[in-house]
Amino acid sequence: MHHCSARCQRPLHKRVIPDSLLGLSLTLSYFFVSLLLQLASWEQFNIFELYNLTQRHPLEAVAMASMQQLGLVDDLQLPVEKLRSFVRAIEKNYHNNPYHSSTHAADVVQSL
């Protein structure tokens, strides 16, 4: 297993993109992938744009992309669909609280 001193920038695989976003128009798909490629940047990444694009479900997108970019999915041989289901369950159980929400959780994951 390799270690990264800074966030790794492995290419995004289609399998980490939420199923609900795979049917997006080419323009929205490009915008979504562009946002995820900015995960390593505090200045460029906008969690609220991702929140809107993912229809209020940013945690799945950020968590899956982060784990894939860091090599955790491949290095630990994580079953992608089980991992996705786990992250979805976490996101689903967040209450609609303006601060401690799935958007805040996604923002925290992005900052790691």
N, C-alpha and C positions, 0 to 999 in steps of 0.2 A: 504494500500500500504506500502511496506517495503522500507527502505532506506539502502544503502550500503555505508560504509565508503571507501571501496575499491571495485574495479570491481567485481561484482558477477560472479561466475563460474557455472552458470546453464548449464546443458547439451544442446548441440546443437540439435535442432529438424531438421528433414529432410526438413521441410517447409521453413526454412530460407536459405537453400542452393539454389543458383541460378539454374533455370531450365536448363540452358545451361551446367551446370556441372554435372547434374544427370546421364548423359550417360558416364561419364569418366570411365576409367579402374579402377580396385580396387586399384592399386598402386597410381594413381593420385588422386582418391577420398580420400584415406588415407592421402596423402600429403596435400591436400586442407583442410581437417578437422583438421589436425595437425597444420597447419598455423593459422587457426581461433581460435584454442584453446590457441594460444600464444598471442592473442590480448592484454592481460593485461601486457605483458612483453616488455619493451622498448629494452631490450638486445636481445631477441630471435625473435621477430616478424620482418619479412622482407617484406615490402610492394612491393618491386620489384619482388620478387618471386610470390606473389599473383597477381600482375599485369600480369605477363607472364602466369600464370596458368588460369586466368580468361579471357584470350585473350583481354587484355587491358581494362577490366571493373572491377576494384577492389572496387569501391565505393559501389556497390550493396552488395557485399559479406561482406564487413566490416560493413556497416551500419546495414544490417539485422542481422548479428551475434551479433553485439554490443547491439542492442536494445533487442534482445532475451535474451542474457546473463545477461543484467541488469534487466530483468523482465518487460521491458516496453511493450512488445507485449502482454503478458498475463495480467499484472496489469491494463493496460489502455484499454484492449480488442480491440486492434488495428486490423482492418481487414488486414490480411497479404498480400493478393494480391493487395489491394489498396495501401498499404504502399510500396510494391515492385514496383508497377507502378510509384509511386511518386518518389522514389529513382532513378529508371531507367530514368525518364524524366530529373531529375537533372543531372545525369551523362551524358546523351546524349547531353545536352546543354552546356557542358564545351567545350571550344575551345581547339585546339591542341597546347597549350602553354606549354613550358617546365617546368614552375613553377606553375602557377595557372591552374592546370589540375584536372581531377577527381582522379588521383593518389595522388596528394597533398591533396585533400579533404578527401580521404580515410585515408591518413596518419594522418591528423588532427583529424578525428573521432576516430581513433585508440588511439590517445594520451589522449583522454578525460577520 
